[in-house]
């Protein structure tokens, strides 16, 4: 699984940002894993010192001091983000390497399972003379797309397959007054293994 460094510094409290920056500075200084951090750690050290001074000035009050603190904080956050990117290029998704630089890492995404068969697949006629059928199934949160198939009812013809990004799709140019059978399925992370639900039939009008 591929991990990334957390960079949600804007949500951190004044104290927590200070702690994170200090931790990164301490762990990256002299660390053989990161011989050429970008930017150089002297930039980080300067920004952290300026941030601490600006925080102290803002405590004593004044809009100007608060504005300066916010500006200096932004510089520190940008430096941390740049360092995080530099660390990620070395780590190549390895969480231990990210932690070794003093950064926390994102949670790994759990692989999604297979989509089930659609159990509410329906076929509805279009207006008289339209020679169309609208197919519909309930949306599924894991579905990347939706697969529809149709053929003349009772035949051994190959299914005509259509893939769409919506859970509702209209099949047009069908034979009027002919009976068709339809099937539907969700397309998940294994598109070559499609799990069709029960077939339904409808007569085209």
Backbone as a ProteinNet text record, in pm:
[ID]
protein_1_A
[PRIMARY]
XXXXXXXXXXXXXXXXXXXXXXXXXXXXXXXXXXXXXXXXXXXXXXXXXXXXXXXXXXXXXXXXXXXXXXXXXXXXXXXXXXXXXXXXXXXXXXXXXXXXXXXXXXXXXXXXXXXXXXXXXXXXXXXXXXXXXXXXXXXXXXXXXXXXXXXXXXXXXXXXXXXXXXXXXXXXXXXXXXXXXXXXXXXXXXXXXXXXXXXXXXXXX
[TERTIARY]
83.6	0	87.9	42.1	120.3	74.3	168.1	137.5	196.2	132.4	182.2	195.4	278	291.9	168.7	123.7	10.2	55.2	-24.4	11.2	-104	-186.9	-301	-259.3	-152.9	-96.9	-190.1	-271.9	-361.1	-465.5	-493.7	-592.9	-533	-400.9	-334.9	-340.4	-342.5	-335.9	-196	-183.1	-53.1	51.9	15.2	109.6	145.2	45.5	71.3	159	136.3	220.1	365.1	385.1	520.1	584.7	508.6	561.2	596.5	507.7	531.9	656.2	667	782.8	912.2	910.5	1030.8	1067.8	966.5	990.1	1052.3	1000.2	1054.5	1198.8	1224.1	1358.5	1457.6	1417.9	1506.1	1534.2	1429.1	1446.2	1513.9	1501.7	1564.1	1708.2	1743.2	1880.3	1976.7	2071.8	2170.9	2118.7	1997.6	1937.9	1990.5	2059	2120.8	2018.4	1893.6	1789.3	1757.3	1784.4	1747.1	1868.5	1964.5	2087.9	2069	1969.2	1949.2	1804.2	1754.4	1613.7	1592.2	1471.9	1433.8	1307.8	1315.7	1432.3	1532.1	1644.8	1745.6	1688.6	1735.8	1680.7	1710.1	1807.9	1832.5	1713.2	1643.4	1522.3	1414.6	1401.6	1304.7	1336.6	1462.9	1504.3	1474.3	1501.3	1474.4	1324.8	1245.2	1099.7	1038.7	1089.5	1036.8	1068.9	1189.8	1227.7	1142.4	1118.9	1036.6	892.9	843.7	707.3	691.8	787.6	780.1	783	864	870.2	739.3	681.7	556.8	441.6	440.8	337.1	345.4	466.7	485.2	439.3	468.7	426	273.9	210.2	65.3	-7.1	54.2	-7.3	-23.2	69.7	65.1	-37.4	-96.8	-211.1	-177.4	-285.1	-270.5	-297.4	-377.8	-411.7	-289.1	-197.6	-78.6	3.5	20.3	98.5	31.1	-102	-175.2	-161	-166.9	-151	-12.5	88.2	226.1	240.5	179.5	186.6	127	12.2	-52.7	32	97.7	184.1	304.2	363.4	480.2	438.5	320.2	269.5	255.5	202.4	187.4	320.5	426.3	559.4	607.8	583.3	624.1	547.7	417.4	337	385.9	418.6	467.7	600.8	685.8	814.6	793.7	701.4	671	615.1	528.4	471.5	580.6	672.1	781.2	870.1	898.2	978.6	904.7	773.4	693.8	701.6	696.8	708	845.7	948.8	1084.7	1097.9	1034.2	1037	963.1	849	770.7	848.4	929.3	1008.2	1112.5	1158.9	1253.4	1178.8	1067.4	994.6	930.3	882.8	815	701.6	626.2	510	537	663.4	697.6	664.9	575.2	535.4	648.4	737.1	847	941.1	965.7	1053.9	990.9	860.8	790.2	797	775.3	782.6	924.3	1023.7	1162.7	1198.2	1120	1142.4	1064.8	986.3	910.5	769.7	732.4	595.9	507	379.2	280.5	241.7	180.1	140.3	-9.7	-59.6	-201.3	-234	-361.2	-406.4	-416.8	-380.9	-391.8	-538.2	-571.5	-708.4	-732.8	-839.3	-874.7	-929.3	-881.6	-934	-1082.3	-1155.1	-1298.6	-1326.3	-1432.6	-1468.2	-1541.8	-1587.5	-1662.6	-1803.2	-1855.4	-1994.3	-2086.8	-2200.8	-2295.7	-2372.8	-2456.4	-2547.2	-2653.8	-2695.6	-2809.4	-2936.8	-3012.1	-3133.9	-3260	-3241	-3356.9	-3350.3	-3298.3	-3282.1	-3418	-3451.6	-3582	-3564.4	-3662	-3666.1	-3801.3	-3801.1	-3925.4	-3933.6	-4054	-4076.1	-4066.9	-4019.7	-4026.1	-4161.3	-4182.2	-4310.6	-4339.8	-4466.9	-4508.6	-4439	-4376.9	-4307.9	-4162.2	-4118.6	-3979.2	-3881.8	-3932.3	-3847.3	-3728.7	-3760.3	-3654	-3698.9	-3600.3	-3621.9	-3522.5	-3571.2	-3483.2	-3453.9	-3327.5	-3282.2	-3232.4	-3263.3	-3227.2	-3194.6	-3091.8	-3058.2	-3016.6	-3022.2	-2984.7	-2835.6	-2798.7	-2656.4	-2585	-2459.5	-2378.3	-2251.8	-2214.3	-2100.8	-1966.7	-1953.7	-1826.2	-1819.1	-1929.5	-1933.2	-1855.5	-1766.6	-1693.7	-1775.7	-1859.2	-1949.2	-2055.6	-2140.5	-2252.6	-2256	-2281.2	-2283.5	-2426.1	-2468.8	-2601.8	-2587.3	-2671.3	-2671.3	-2813.2	-2830	-2963.7	-2953.4	-3058.3	-3072	-3218.5	-3256.7	-3393.6	-3423.3	-3539.7	-3577.4	-3586.6	-3537.6	-3545.9	-3443.2	-3357.2	-3256.1	-3124.5	-3037.5	-2902.3	-2800.9	-2852.6	-2764.2	-2667.5	-2554.7	-2461.2	-2523.8	-2494	-2545.4	-2478.1	-2557.3	-2501.5	-2475.2	-2350.1	-2311.1	-2288.9	-2334.1	-2316	-2266.2	-2160.3	-2109.5	-2139.9	-2192.5	-2229	-2185.4	-2176.3	-2135	-2253.8	-2373.4	-2493	-2567.2	-2643.5	-2720.8	-2853	-2871	-2990.9	-2946.1	-2993.3	-2946.2	-3057.9	-3069.6	-3173.8	-3113.8	-3171.5	-3132.5	-3229.8	-3180.3	-3265.8	-3250.7	-3334.8	-3331.1	-3351.2	-3442.3	-3477.7	-3591.6	-3617.9	-3725.7	-3861.1	-3947.2	-4077.5	-4159.3	-4225.3	-4311.8	-4234.9	-4101.7	-4021.1	-3994.5	-3983.5	-3954.2	-3802.2	-3748.4	-3604.6	-3583.8	-3467.2	-3425.3	-3304.1	-3298.8	-3196.5	-3129.8	-3006.2	-2935.2	-2847.1	-2813.3	-2731.4	-2633.3	-2526.7	-2423.8	-2347	-2287.1	-2195.5	-2054.9	-1979.2	-1839.3	-1755.9	-1676.2	-1594.2	-1447.4	-1360	-1216.5	-1171.6	-1265	-1232.4	-1326.9	-1302.1	-1396.5	-1409.8	-1316.1	-1324.7	-1404.2	-1450.9	-1531.9	-1661.7	-1759.8	-1884.3	-1989.4	-2055.5	-2153.1	-2294.5	-2351.4	-2483.6	-2592.4	-2697.8	-2814.4	-2913.3	-3033	-3136.9	-3177.5	-3210.5	-3254.1	-3400.4	-3431.5	-3570	-3606.9	-3734.3	-3780.4	-3876.9	-3886.2	-3981	-4007.4	-4128	-4165.7	-4158	-4086.2	-4063.7	-4192.1	-4228.8	-4348.8	-4312.8
-119.2	0	125.4	228.5	350.8	456.6	502.9	603	737.9	844.2	980.1	1051.2	1154.5	1234.4	1322.1	1335.2	1423.6	1568.6	1649.5	1790.3	1882.8	1837.5	1919.8	2016.8	2094.5	2184.6	2300.9	2340.5	2453.4	2428.4	2301.2	2267.8	2254.7	2264	2242.1	2366.6	2344.2	2455.4	2516.9	2633.7	2701.3	2609.9	2546.4	2461.5	2336.6	2273.6	2149.9	2173.5	2282.6	2313.3	2331.3	2398.4	2417.3	2281.6	2191	2059.5	1977.9	1981.3	1905.5	1957.4	2090.1	2149.6	2115	2122.1	2089.2	1941.8	1855.8	1712.3	1680.3	1744.1	1723.7	1772.6	1889	1944.9	1854.8	1804.9	1718.4	1586.3	1525.1	1392.8	1394.9	1506.4	1512.4	1560.2	1632.4	1682	1565	1554.4	1447.7	1310.8	1303	1175.2	1133.2	1017.2	970.1	937.5	914.5	885.3	1006.5	1125.4	1249.3	1341	1305.7	1385	1522.1	1534.7	1661.5	1706.8	1740.1	1783.4	1915.7	1928.9	2053.2	2107.3	2231.4	2318.8	2270.5	2337.3	2303.3	2323	2242.8	2249.2	2381	2457.1	2589.7	2681.9	2662.2	2741.1	2705.8	2577.7	2531.6	2588.4	2586.3	2637.1	2785.8	2861.8	3005.7	3034.2	2960.5	2980.5	2945.2	2840.5	2800.8	2905.7	2959.5	3064.3	3189.1	3224.4	3342.3	3319.2	3197.7	3163.6	3177.2	3127.3	3134.2	3279	3359.3	3500.1	3571.2	3540.9	3604.4	3561.1	3435.6	3387.6	3461.6	3480.5	3552.3	3697.3	3761.6	3900.5	3910.3	3810.6	3813.5	3796.1	3726	3705.8	3839.1	3929.8	4060.2	4153.1	4107	4179.2	4263.6	4306.5	4395.1	4323.5	4386.7	4326.4	4308.6	4405.3	4396.1	4273.6	4252.6	4137.6	4006.5	4003.7	3882.4	3856	3962.5	3948	3896.1	3951.5	3906	3759.7	3720.7	3580.6	3489	3527.8	3446	3433.6	3542.6	3539.1	3446.7	3459.9	3377	3230.7	3207.8	3070.5	3011.5	3089.5	3042.6	3002.2	3078.8	3045.3	2913	2894	2769.5	2650.6	2666.5	2558.4	2522.9	2623	2597.9	2523.8	2559.7	2491	2345	2320.9	2183.6	2103.1	2163.6	2093	2057.7	2150.8	2124.2	2011.4	2011.2	1904.4	1770.6	1775.3	1652.6	1592.5	1677.2	1629.8	1569.5	1632.9	1581.7	1445.4	1431.1	1303.9	1195.5	1229	1131.6	1078.5	1163.5	1120.4	1016.9	1026.3	927.4	803.2	825.5	715.5	621.3	674.4	592	509.9	574.2	509.6	430.5	424.4	346.4	426.4	377.7	455.3	474.9	375.5	385.5	500	518.6	626.8	762.7	772.6	898.3	931.5	831.9	853.3	889.7	834.4	863.4	1009.8	1077.1	1219.2	1308.7	1247.6	1326.8	1359.9	1318.4	1341.2	1223.2	1251.2	1144.6	1106.9	990.9	950.3	925	928.1	904.3	758.8	733.7	596.3	530.9	406	332.2	308.8	321.9	294.7	143.9	106.3	-35.3	-72.8	-183.7	-223.3	-255.2	-206.6	-232	-373.3	-430	-564.5	-565.7	-681.9	-697.2	-640.4	-585.6	-540.2	-661.7	-654.9	-766.8	-763.1	-861.5	-857.9	-752	-680.1	-589.8	-671.1	-634.1	-709.6	-631.4	-511	-426.5	-380.4	-466.2	-432.3	-435.1	-326.5	-317	-266.4	-301.7	-255.2	-190.3	-66.5	6.1	53	38.5	81.5	232.5	274.5	414.3	446.1	567.1	603	514.6	498.5	417.8	466.2	374.7	408	446.6	456.2	497	382.6	258.3	138.9	142	181.6	192.5	132.7	89.9	38	106.5	155.4	215.8	114.9	89.6	-4.4	73.4	20.7	93.5	-4.4	31	-43.6	56.9	13.9	102.1	131.6	253.6	289	213.2	184.9	119.8	203.4	229.5	320	268.4	137.5	83.2	69.9	91.3	70.1	179.6	136.7	231.4	267.5	172.9	195	84.9	82.2	-12.2	-82.4	-212.5	-291.5	-337.6	-319.3	-361.9	-457	-558.3	-651.3	-678.5	-704	-733.9	-823.4	-898.5	-982.6	-1022.3	-1076.1	-1122.2	-1235.7	-1230	-1330.7	-1468.6	-1569.7	-1707.1	-1744.4	-1652.3	-1681.8	-1720.4	-1776.2	-1806.8	-1708.1	-1592.8	-1489.7	-1441.3	-1391.8	-1330.5	-1203.8	-1176.3	-1056.6	-933.7	-831	-700.1	-627.2	-589.4	-530.3	-379.7	-307.3	-162.3	-124.7	-44.3	5.4	153.6	194.1	334.8	378.1	508.3	561.9	589.7	567.8	594.4	465.1	466.3	347.6	340.1	430.3	431.5	453.6	367.5	376.5	333.3	404.4	373.7	304.7	190.4	116.9	153.7	203.1	249.7	161	189.2	121.9	-29.1	-68.4	-208.9	-242	-370.9	-412.6	-392.2	-317.1	-290.1	-419	-432.8	-546.6	-678	-670.4	-789.6	-794.7	-914.8	-932.5	-951.6	-875.7	-882.6	-925.7	-980.1	-1003.2	-915.1	-870.1	-774	-821.9	-780.6	-809.4	-690.4	-681.6	-569.4	-613.2	-536.3	-567.4	-442	-444.8	-339.1	-373.3	-272.4	-291.7	-236.2	-323.1	-279.8	-285.7	-320.3	-322.6	-445.4	-535.2	-651.9	-654.4	-566.7	-551.7	-675.5	-767.3	-888.7	-1000	-972.5	-1071.9	-1004.8	-1007	-933	-1023.3	-972	-1049.6	-1003.1	-1062.3	-1021	-1066.7	-985.9	-1023	-1101.2	-1120	-1193.6	-1118.5	-1196.9	-1135.7	-1088	-986	-938.7	-930.6	-937.6	-930.3	-814.3	-766.1	-659.7	-662.5	-626.4	-619.7	-475.4	-452.9	-318.2	-267.7	-143.7	-86.4	35.2
0	0	0	-66.9	-83.2	18.6	99.6	201.6	161	210.6	189.9	323.5	325.5	446.7	465.2	588.9	617.4	607.7	541.5	523	562.7	655.3	698.8	808.6	782.9	883.7	915.3	817.5	839.2	946.3	976.4	1078	1217.2	1226.4	1355.1	1442.3	1572.5	1666.9	1661.5	1722.8	1727.4	1789.8	1900.9	1973.7	1894.7	1832.8	1761	1638.7	1567.2	1451.7	1494.6	1606.3	1661.6	1690	1753.5	1789.2	1665.9	1565.6	1443.2	1371.8	1359.9	1292.2	1364.7	1496.3	1573.8	1557	1556.4	1541.5	1405.3	1300.7	1166.3	1159.9	1217.5	1215.9	1288.7	1403.8	1482.4	1411.6	1356	1296.6	1159.8	1089.1	957.5	964	1069.8	1083.7	1101.6	1012.3	1019.8	982.2	928.9	892	754.3	749.6	625.1	517.6	558.5	460	373.6	427	357.5	347.7	262.5	254.7	190.4	105.2	33.4	40.5	159.4	170	98.4	44.9	-23.8	39.4	96.4	104.7	209.7	215.1	315.2	455.5	549.1	684.7	755	706.3	765	741.2	628.4	600	701.1	729.5	828.2	966.5	1002.2	1132.9	1145.9	1039.2	1039.2	1049	973.3	974.1	1108.8	1172.2	1302.2	1408	1404.4	1500.1	1479.3	1353.7	1324.1	1368.6	1351.3	1392.7	1544	1618.2	1763.8	1812.4	1746.9	1784.8	1751.9	1637.1	1596.1	1685.7	1729.3	1820.7	1953.2	2002.7	2129.5	2117.5	2005.2	1984.7	1976.2	1911.9	1894.4	2027.4	2120.9	2252.2	2324.1	2300.1	2365.8	2301.5	2192.8	2136.1	2015.8	1948.6	1834.6	1703.8	1617.6	1489.2	1401.5	1408.6	1325	1363	1493.3	1539.2	1499.7	1504.9	1466.2	1316.7	1237.7	1092.5	1057.5	1124.3	1100.5	1139	1251.7	1294.5	1189	1134.3	1033.4	906.5	868.9	751.2	773.5	891.4	923.8	934.9	990.2	997.5	857.7	763.7	627	566.1	594.3	544.2	603.1	732.5	797.9	740.2	718.7	660.8	520.7	441.2	305.2	307.4	401.5	414.3	452.1	544.7	584	466.5	387.7	272.1	170.4	149	55.6	105.6	234.6	293.2	285.7	308	300.4	160.4	57.8	-80.2	-104.6	-50.1	-63.5	3.3	119.5	192.4	114.4	57.4	-19.4	-138.8	-200.4	-315.8	-275.3	-150.4	-98.6	-50.8	17.9	82.4	-17.9	-130.1	-230.8	-169.8	-79.3	-20.3	105.7	151	270.5	396.6	483.2	600.9	701.2	714.9	811.4	775.7	647	603.1	630.1	609.1	636.4	784.6	869.3	1014.1	1057.9	990.2	1024.5	1001.3	915.9	889.4	985.1	1075.1	1170.6	1127.6	1008.8	961.2	998.6	1016.4	1026.6	884.1	866.8	732.2	725.4	605.2	581.7	608.8	633.1	649.6	513	508.7	382.5	350.5	225.7	183.2	180.8	245.3	243.8	106.1	49.9	-81.2	-74.3	-169.6	-171.9	-221.5	-169.7	-210.3	-343.7	-381.8	-505	-487.9	-595.6	-594.5	-602	-535.8	-544.1	-675.9	-696.3	-810	-785.7	-888.9	-871.4	-846.2	-745.2	-713.4	-749.1	-802.7	-835.1	-980.4	-1066.8	-1208.2	-1277.7	-1348.3	-1414.8	-1557.3	-1641.3	-1779.7	-1804.9	-1849.8	-1873.5	-2018.1	-2076.1	-2213.2	-2227.1	-2343.1	-2377.4	-2437.1	-2485.2	-2547.4	-2668.9	-2701	-2815.8	-2942.6	-3011.2	-3134.2	-3116.3	-2993.2	-2969.6	-2991.8	-2984.4	-3000.2	-2903.4	-2781.5	-2681.4	-2548.7	-2471.8	-2337.1	-2245	-2131.8	-2033	-1922.5	-1901.4	-1799.2	-1678.3	-1560.8	-1440.2	-1327.8	-1249.6	-1129.3	-1021.9	-899.2	-789.9	-795.2	-767.7	-765.5	-654.5	-677.5	-574.5	-552.4	-426.8	-400.6	-450.9	-469.8	-516.1	-667.6	-734.9	-880.7	-953	-1041.1	-1125.4	-1248.4	-1293	-1405.4	-1401.8	-1503	-1505.1	-1640.5	-1639	-1761.3	-1789.3	-1912.6	-1956.1	-2074.5	-2077.7	-2189.6	-2237.5	-2369.5	-2421.7	-2544.2	-2567.8	-2686.1	-2699.2	-2814.2	-2833.7	-2736.3	-2673.2	-2573.9	-2638.2	-2567.6	-2613.7	-2717.6	-2756.3	-2858.4	-2791.5	-2871.7	-2824.9	-2881.3	-2923.3	-2978.1	-2869.4	-2914.5	-2819.7	-2762.1	-2637.4	-2573.6	-2634.2	-2659.7	-2693.8	-2562.3	-2539.2	-2411.8	-2426.8	-2327.6	-2323.7	-2185.1	-2178.1	-2050.5	-2039.3	-1925.1	-1903.9	-1765.2	-1745.4	-1615.6	-1523.7	-1573.5	-1494.4	-1466.7	-1357.5	-1320.7	-1396.1	-1490.4	-1575.1	-1718.2	-1809.5	-1947.4	-2042.5	-2152.5	-2251.3	-2372.7	-2407.8	-2528	-2639.3	-2749.7	-2860.1	-2983.2	-3083	-3212.9	-3200	-3112.7	-3098.2	-3195.4	-3215.2	-3305.6	-3237.1	-3300.8	-3241.9	-3228.3	-3116.5	-3081	-3059.3	-3059.4	-3029.8	-2879.8	-2828.1	-2686.3	-2668.5	-2577.8	-2549.1	-2404	-2378.5	-2240.1	-2211.2	-2087.3	-2047.4	-1919.1	-1901.3	-1777.7	-1742.2	-1615.4	-1570.4	-1464.2	-1450.3	-1350.9	-1314.7	-1196.2	-1154.8	-1204.1	-1244.6	-1279.6	-1164.2	-1101.4	-988.3	-1027	-931.3	-958.5	-1037.2	-1067.7	-1149.9	-1270	-1367.1	-1478.8	-1566.7	-1557.4	-1640.1	-1573.1	-1452.6	-1380.7	-1338.1	-1427.8	-1407.9	-1344.8	-1243.3	-1166.7	-1202.7	-1307.9	-1354.3	-1257.4	-1248.8	-1170.5	-1255.5	-1203.2	-1276.4	-1403.2	-1507.2	-1633	-1619.2	-1696.8	-1705.7	-1853.9	-1882.5	-2021.9	-2038.9	-2161.4	-2193.8	-2343.8	-2380.2	-2521.7	-2568.4	-2674.4	-2726.3	-2793.2	-2767.2	-2829.2	-2913.9
[MASK]
+++++++++++++++++++++++++++++++++++++++++++++++++++++++++++++++++++++++++++++++++++++++++++++++++++++++++++++++++++++++++++++++++++++++++++++++++++++++++++++++++++++++++++++++++++++++++++++++++++++++++++++

